[in-house]
Amino acid sequence: MDYQKLADLLFPDVPTREEIEARYPKRCLKEGAMVTRFAPSPTGFVHMGSLLTAYINSLMSSQSGGIFLLRIEDTDQKREVENGTEGIIRDLENYEITIDEGAMVGGNYGPYIQSMRKEIYLAFVKDLVAKGLAYPCFCTPQELEELRQIQEINKERIGYFGSYSKCKKLSLSEIEEKLKSGLSFVIRLNSQGDFSKQHTYYDLVKGEVHYFENDMDIVLLKSDNGLPTYHFAHAVDDYLMGTTHVIRGDEWLSSLPVHLQLFETLGVEPPKYAHISPVMKNDQGTIRKLSKRKDPEASVNYYQELGIPVEVVKLYLKTLINTNFEEWYLSDSSEEFLFSFDKMPTSGSLFDVEKLKSISREYFSRLSKEEVYQGLVEYTKKYDPEFFEIITEQKDYTLAVLNIEREIEKPRKDISSYSDIKQLFYYMYDCFFFSDHTYEEVAKDYDPAGLREYFQTTYTTEDSEEEWFGKLKEFASNYGYTPNRKEYKANPENFKGTTAKFCEMIRLMLTKSNQSPNLYDILKLLGPERIEKRLNLFIEYLQTK
C-alpha cells in the first residue's frame, strides 16, 4: 500500500503536520509550571461538578505559576445549545475563576474552539494515514450493527478490531473505487495495541491504575462533518497547546488506554493525568452522583439566588479538593495553603449543602459590617428590590443592625446567606414589623403588667450594658421576678417568673420572637419612639387573647 498516495487522495489540500506545528512553539515557562485546561462542551450551564473541575485546574496552574486555559469541545455539534459558550464563560466569571487564555479571551495557541480547528485535525490525520497508522472505513451503520450482533452471539468483546476490521484490508484501488462512488467514510486508528498486554500507569490522584492495551480501531475523524472525535481532538489539542496536566473527572479513566495510545501514535509526550472523584449526594440514604437534572443544588445559579457569596462556594469547594483544607482554614493560619494531588480524595466527595452553610456562617462572622452591607446591597438590587430600597435609604441604621454582636471576641454565626438577613432582622424595620400583627404562640403565656412602667421609669438609652441589666434585674425583682433560677424552681408559686422571663417578654414585644441577637443592642437601635409603638401593639395583642 502506498500510504502517502492514499493520504493525498483522501486529503489533497491540507497543510502538513510540520506546518501546523510551526504555529505552536513550545511554551517558555518556569520549571514546574502547570498548563491546565477546562474543556467543556457547550451543552448547558456549568454545574457544580464541572465548576469543581475548572476550579481545581485554575488553582493548580495558578499556584505553580502556569497557565489555565478554556477550550470549548464542540465537535459533537448535535448536543450544542445556543449561547452555550457564553454561558460557560459567564458562570466562570461569576465565580471569579480567571481564564488566562482561551475561548472568548484569546491567546497564542488558539483557536480555542474545536470546530474552528478542523484544518489542524485534518493535517494530523493525514500524517497518520501517510504513516499507515490510520485508514478510511466505509462501513455503514447497518454493517456495524450486524457486526455487533455477531460479537454478542459469539460472546466476544464489542468493537471494531482484529479480524472484524474489514476496511483495514482494503487495497488502494478498492478505496479509490469507493471514493469515486461517493461513499461516506470515517478515518479509523490502525491500532497497534495488544489487548492481552497489561500496563500500570501512575495517576496523580488515583495512584497506580492497571489497564490493558487498546486494540480497537477507534474512529478519529467522523463522516458527518469531517470533525474529529473527542479522543483524537483532545490529544492533538493538548499536544499543540502544551498542556502539562489533564485534570478531569474519573468517568474518563476507562478512556486512558486509548488516550495514552493516541499520544504514542502521534509520537509525542503525553500530559500527566489526574482523575478526580465525582461529587456525590446522600439521597435519603442512597449515595449517588450529584445530578444537574434532579438536584437544584447542582446548578451554580442556585447559590447566587440564595445569596451565598462566591467566596463561600469556593471555600467549600476547596474542602472537597483537599482533605486538609478545612482544618487549615479554621485555624486562621497565616501560612499560604498549597493544594496537592495527594490530598485529593480518591473516592466520591459528598456534597453537603448544610456543611456549605456552616462554612458560610463562619465566613460571614469574619466580615466587617461594611463588607456585609455591600454584599447585601448587590444581592438585594438583583433579587429583592423592595429590601434594596429600604437598606439604601437607611444605610447607617442598617450598618448598625448588621453590626449587632459582630465586633466581639465570639461574633454571632447566624447568617449563612444574604437572603437570611431579611429573615433574621426583618423586625428591625417598621414596614415589616407592623405589617404582621402576630407573635409567636408563647406570647400568650406572658403577663404584660409592669412592661409600661419599666420603660417609663427605668429604661434609658444612656446606660451602659452593665448598668442597663443591673437596673432591669432590680426592677424585675421588685415586680415579682427572681434572678435566682434555683429559687424559682423550688418555689414557683412565689414568683411571676425569673428575670430571664422578663427579658424574654421584652424580646417578644420588640421582635415577635423569643430568640434574637443581643437585647441591649436592639433596644438602643430602636430608640424610645419605636419602643413605645411596639409596646402599645404588644399590649393590644395580649388584651385580645
ChimeraX attribute file (.defattr): number of C-alpha atoms within 10 A of each C-alpha:
attribute: neighborCount
match mode: 1-to-1
recipient: residues
	/A:1	10
	/A:2	11
	/A:3	19
	/A:4	16
	/A:5	14
	/A:6	22
	/A:7	23
	/A:8	15
	/A:9	15
	/A:10	19
	/A:11	16
	/A:12	11
	/A:13	11
	/A:14	16
	/A:15	16
	/A:16	15
	/A:17	17
	/A:18	11
	/A:19	11
	/A:20	15
	/A:21	15
	/A:22	10
	/A:23	12
	/A:24	15
	/A:25	12
	/A:26	12
	/A:27	14
	/A:28	7
	/A:29	12
	/A:30	10
	/A:31	9
	/A:32	11
	/A:33	18
	/A:34	24
	/A:35	26
	/A:36	28
	/A:37	29
	/A:38	24
	/A:39	22
	/A:40	18
	/A:41	22
	/A:42	23
	/A:43	20
	/A:44	17
	/A:45	20
	/A:46	25
	/A:47	21
	/A:48	22
	/A:49	23
	/A:50	20
	/A:51	22
	/A:52	23
	/A:53	22
	/A:54	26
	/A:55	23
	/A:56	25
	/A:57	24
	/A:58	24
	/A:59	20
	/A:60	23
	/A:61	23
	/A:62	18
	/A:63	14
	/A:64	15
	/A:65	16
	/A:66	20
	/A:67	24
	/A:68	26
	/A:69	27
	/A:70	24
	/A:71	24
	/A:72	22
	/A:73	23
	/A:74	23
	/A:75	24
	/A:76	18
	/A:77	14
	/A:78	8
	/A:79	11
	/A:80	16
	/A:81	14
	/A:82	10
	/A:83	11
	/A:84	19
	/A:85	23
	/A:86	14
	/A:87	17
	/A:88	22
	/A:89	20
	/A:90	14
	/A:91	17
	/A:92	18
	/A:93	12
	/A:94	13
	/A:95	18
	/A:96	13
	/A:97	18
	/A:98	17
	/A:99	21
	/A:100	17
	/A:101	19
	/A:102	22
	/A:103	19
	/A:104	16
	/A:105	12
	/A:106	15
	/A:107	13
	/A:108	13
	/A:109	17
	/A:110	19
	/A:111	17
	/A:112	24
	/A:113	20
	/A:114	25
	/A:115	19
	/A:116	13
	/A:117	17
	/A:118	16
	/A:119	17
	/A:120	21
	/A:121	24
	/A:122	22
	/A:123	21
	/A:124	22
	/A:125	27
	/A:126	28
	/A:127	23
	/A:128	22
	/A:129	24
	/A:130	18
	/A:131	14
	/A:132	17
	/A:133	18
	/A:134	25
	/A:135	30
	/A:136	24
	/A:137	22
	/A:138	19
	/A:139	16
	/A:140	12
	/A:141	9
	/A:142	9
	/A:143	11
	/A:144	14
	/A:145	12
	/A:146	12
	/A:147	16
	/A:148	18
	/A:149	13
	/A:150	13
	/A:151	15
	/A:152	12
	/A:153	8
	/A:154	9
	/A:155	9
	/A:156	10
	/A:157	10
	/A:158	13
	/A:159	16
	/A:160	19
	/A:161	18
	/A:162	14
	/A:163	8
	/A:164	15
	/A:165	18
	/A:166	13
	/A:167	16
	/A:168	18
	/A:169	10
	/A:170	16
	/A:171	13
	/A:172	15
	/A:173	11
	/A:174	12
	/A:175	20
	/A:176	15
	/A:177	12
	/A:178	14
	/A:179	16
	/A:180	9
	/A:181	9
	/A:182	9
	/A:183	13
	/A:184	15
	/A:185	19
	/A:186	19
	/A:187	24
	/A:188	24
	/A:189	25
	/A:190	23
	/A:191	20
	/A:192	14
	/A:193	17
	/A:194	13
	/A:195	12
	/A:196	9
	/A:197	10
	/A:198	11
	/A:199	11
	/A:200	11
	/A:201	15
	/A:202	13
	/A:203	17
	/A:204	19
	/A:205	21
	/A:206	21
	/A:207	15
	/A:208	12
	/A:209	12
	/A:210	12
	/A:211	17
	/A:212	16
	/A:213	20
	/A:214	24
	/A:215	21
	/A:216	22
	/A:217	24
	/A:218	21
	/A:219	22
	/A:220	24
	/A:221	24
	/A:222	17
	/A:223	15
	/A:224	9
	/A:225	12
	/A:226	18
	/A:227	25
	/A:228	25
	/A:229	17
	/A:230	16
	/A:231	17
	/A:232	22
	/A:233	22
	/A:234	19
	/A:235	20
	/A:236	18
	/A:237	20
	/A:238	20
	/A:239	20
	/A:240	20
	/A:241	20
	/A:242	19
	/A:243	21
	/A:244	22
	/A:245	21
	/A:246	22
	/A:247	23
	/A:248	23
	/A:249	17
	/A:250	19
	/A:251	11
	/A:252	11
	/A:253	18
	/A:254	10
	/A:255	13
	/A:256	21
	/A:257	18
	/A:258	21
	/A:259	19
	/A:260	18
	/A:261	19
	/A:262	22
	/A:263	18
	/A:264	12
	/A:265	16
	/A:266	17
	/A:267	9
	/A:268	12
	/A:269	11
	/A:270	21
	/A:271	19
	/A:272	13
	/A:273	20
	/A:274	21
	/A:275	23
	/A:276	28
	/A:277	22
	/A:278	24
	/A:279	22
	/A:280	18
	/A:281	21
	/A:282	13
	/A:283	11
	/A:284	6
	/A:285	7
	/A:286	8
	/A:287	12
	/A:288	14
	/A:289	17
	/A:290	23
	/A:291	17
	/A:292	17
	/A:293	9
	/A:294	8
	/A:295	12
	/A:296	14
	/A:297	17
	/A:298	22
	/A:299	18
	/A:300	23
	/A:301	17
	/A:302	15
	/A:303	17
	/A:304	19
	/A:305	14
	/A:306	15
	/A:307	21
	/A:308	24
	/A:309	21
	/A:310	15
	/A:311	13
	/A:312	22
	/A:313	20
	/A:314	18
	/A:315	19
	/A:316	22
	/A:317	21
	/A:318	21
	/A:319	19
	/A:320	22
	/A:321	23
	/A:322	18
	/A:323	16
	/A:324	15
	/A:325	20
	/A:326	15
	/A:327	11
	/A:328	15
	/A:329	15
	/A:330	10
	/A:331	9
	/A:332	8
	/A:333	10
	/A:334	8
	/A:335	7
	/A:336	7
	/A:337	12
	/A:338	11
	/A:339	18
	/A:340	14
	/A:341	20
	/A:342	13
	/A:343	14
	/A:344	23
	/A:345	17
	/A:346	16
	/A:347	14
	/A:348	17
	/A:349	20
	/A:350	16
	/A:351	22
	/A:352	15
	/A:353	12
	/A:354	10
	/A:355	11
	/A:356	20
	/A:357	19
	/A:358	18
	/A:359	22
	/A:360	24
	/A:361	19
	/A:362	19
	/A:363	18
	/A:364	25
	/A:365	21
	/A:366	17
	/A:367	14
	/A:368	14
	/A:369	19
	/A:370	14
	/A:371	13
	/A:372	19
	/A:373	22
	/A:374	11
	/A:375	16
	/A:376	22
	/A:377	20
	/A:378	14
	/A:379	23
	/A:380	19
	/A:381	15
	/A:382	10
	/A:383	16
	/A:384	15
	/A:385	12
	/A:386	10
	/A:387	19
	/A:388	18
	/A:389	14
	/A:390	13
	/A:391	18
	/A:392	14
	/A:393	11
	/A:394	12
	/A:395	14
	/A:396	12
	/A:397	16
	/A:398	20
	/A:399	18
	/A:400	15
	/A:401	21
	/A:402	18
	/A:403	20
	/A:404	19
	/A:405	16
	/A:406	19
	/A:407	14
	/A:408	9
	/A:409	7
	/A:410	10
	/A:411	15
	/A:412	19
	/A:413	17
	/A:414	17
	/A:415	21
	/A:416	24
	/A:417	23
	/A:418	23
	/A:419	19
	/A:420	15
	/A:421	16
	/A:422	16
	/A:423	10
	/A:424	13
	/A:425	17
	/A:426	15
	/A:427	18
	/A:428	19
	/A:429	19
	/A:430	13
	/A:431	11
	/A:432	13
	/A:433	17
	/A:434	13
	/A:435	8
	/A:436	10
	/A:437	11
	/A:438	12
	/A:439	17
	/A:440	11
	/A:441	9
	/A:442	12
	/A:443	21
	/A:444	14
	/A:445	10
	/A:446	15
	/A:447	13
	/A:448	18
	/A:449	10
	/A:450	14
	/A:451	17
	/A:452	14
	/A:453	11
	/A:454	16
	/A:455	14
	/A:456	12
	/A:457	9
	/A:458	13
	/A:459	17
	/A:460	17
	/A:461	15
	/A:462	9
	/A:463	14
	/A:464	11
	/A:465	13
	/A:466	10
	/A:467	11
	/A:468	16
	/A:469	16
	/A:470	12
	/A:471	16
	/A:472	18
	/A:473	19
	/A:474	15
	/A:475	19
	/A:476	23
	/A:477	18
	/A:478	10
	/A:479	16
	/A:480	15
	/A:481	21
	/A:482	24
	/A:483	17
	/A:484	12
	/A:485	14
	/A:486	11
	/A:487	13
	/A:488	17
	/A:489	12
	/A:490	9
	/A:491	10
	/A:492	14
	/A:493	9
	/A:494	12
	/A:495	15
	/A:496	18
	/A:497	21
	/A:498	23
	/A:499	22
	/A:500	16
	/A:501	17
	/A:502	26
	/A:503	17
	/A:504	19
	/A:505	23
	/A:506	22
	/A:507	21
	/A:508	22
	/A:509	23
	/A:510	26
	/A:511	21
	/A:512	23
	/A:513	18
	/A:514	18
	/A:515	11
	/A:516	16
	/A:517	15
	/A:518	12
	/A:519	18
	/A:520	17
	/A:521	16
	/A:522	19
	/A:523	18
	/A:524	15
	/A:525	18
	/A:526	19
	/A:527	12
	/A:528	16
	/A:529	9
	/A:530	15
	/A:531	19
	/A:532	16
	/A:533	13
	/A:534	22
	/A:535	20
	/A:536	12
	/A:537	16
	/A:538	22
	/A:539	16
	/A:540	12
	/A:541	16
	/A:542	15
	/A:543	10
	/A:544	7
	/A:545	8
